Amino acid sequence: MISGLNAANAYSAARTAVAPQQGSEALARVGQAAEDFAAQMAQVDQVATGAMTGQTSTQQLVQTIAEAELTMNTVVAIRDKVVEAYQEILRMPV
């Protein structure tokens, strides 16, 4: 049988939750990756517009689209891993 005093001692000895640090390196890298992705997509738009107006070569357009496709595949792979991890957490017994 658990006495009230033992329960109170165990409760007070329990470690309190710690908030994540604001300067997290992983969070900064994720933010930088998102900014790089947005910049890549903006570059594709700019090159595509240039190709339609005749200011950019077709070869440069194809190269930029290929780079954007690689970036998009990377973003989708990361998203898939995050969703997979989230689903794994949901399957954990409580």
C-alpha positions as CSV (number, residue, x, y, z in Angstrom):
1,M,0.0,0.0,0.0
2,I,1.3,3.5,-0.9
3,S,1.2,5.9,2.0
4,G,0.4,9.5,1.4
5,L,3.9,10.6,2.6
6,N,5.6,8.3,0.1
7,A,3.4,9.6,-2.7
8,A,4.1,13.2,-1.7
9,N,7.9,12.6,-1.6
10,A,7.8,10.9,-5.0
11,Y,5.9,13.7,-6.4
12,S,8.3,16.4,-5.1
13,A,11.3,14.4,-6.3
14,A,9.9,14.1,-9.8
15,R,11.7,16.2,-12.3
16,T,9.8,19.2,-13.6
17,A,9.3,19.7,-17.3
18,V,11.9,21.8,-19.0
19,A,11.0,24.1,-21.8
20,P,13.1,23.8,-25.0
21,Q,15.9,26.3,-25.4
22,Q,15.2,29.2,-27.7
23,G,18.5,28.9,-29.5
24,S,18.1,25.3,-30.7
25,E,20.5,24.5,-33.5
26,A,18.2,22.0,-35.1
27,L,15.4,24.5,-35.2
28,A,17.7,27.0,-36.8
29,R,18.7,24.5,-39.5
30,V,15.0,23.7,-40.2
31,G,14.3,27.4,-40.6
32,Q,17.3,27.9,-42.9
33,A,16.2,24.9,-45.0
34,A,12.7,26.4,-45.4
35,E,14.2,29.7,-46.4
36,D,16.5,28.0,-49.0
37,F,13.4,26.1,-50.3
38,A,11.5,29.4,-50.7
39,A,14.4,31.0,-52.4
40,Q,14.8,28.1,-54.8
41,M,11.1,28.3,-55.8
42,A,11.3,32.0,-56.3
43,Q,14.3,31.5,-58.6
44,V,12.4,29.0,-60.6
45,D,9.5,31.5,-61.0
46,Q,12.0,34.2,-62.1
47,V,13.8,32.0,-64.6
48,A,10.4,30.7,-66.0
49,T,9.2,34.2,-66.4
50,G,12.5,35.1,-68.1
51,A,12.2,32.1,-70.5
52,M,8.6,33.2,-71.5
53,T,9.8,36.7,-72.3
54,G,12.9,35.5,-74.1
55,Q,15.4,36.8,-71.5
56,T,16.5,33.4,-70.3
57,S,17.8,30.4,-72.3
58,T,15.8,27.2,-72.4
59,Q,18.9,25.3,-71.1
60,Q,19.0,27.5,-68.0
61,L,15.3,27.0,-67.5
62,V,15.6,23.2,-67.7
63,Q,18.6,23.3,-65.3
64,T,16.7,25.4,-62.8
65,I,13.6,23.2,-63.0
66,A,15.8,20.1,-62.4
67,E,17.4,21.7,-59.3
68,A,13.9,22.6,-58.1
69,E,12.7,19.1,-58.6
70,L,15.6,17.8,-56.5
71,T,14.8,20.3,-53.8
72,M,11.1,19.3,-53.9
73,N,12.0,15.6,-53.6
74,T,14.2,16.4,-50.6
75,V,11.4,18.4,-48.9
76,V,8.9,15.6,-49.6
77,A,11.3,13.0,-48.1
78,I,11.7,15.1,-45.0
79,R,8.0,15.6,-44.7
80,D,7.4,11.8,-45.1
81,K,9.9,11.1,-42.2
82,V,8.1,13.6,-40.0
83,V,4.7,12.2,-40.7
84,E,6.1,8.6,-40.1
85,A,7.6,9.7,-36.8
86,Y,4.3,11.3,-35.8
87,Q,2.3,8.2,-36.7
88,E,4.8,6.1,-34.7
89,I,4.2,8.3,-31.6
90,L,0.4,8.0,-32.1
91,R,0.8,4.2,-32.0
92,M,2.7,4.2,-28.7
93,P,0.7,2.7,-25.9
94,V,-0.1,5.1,-23.1
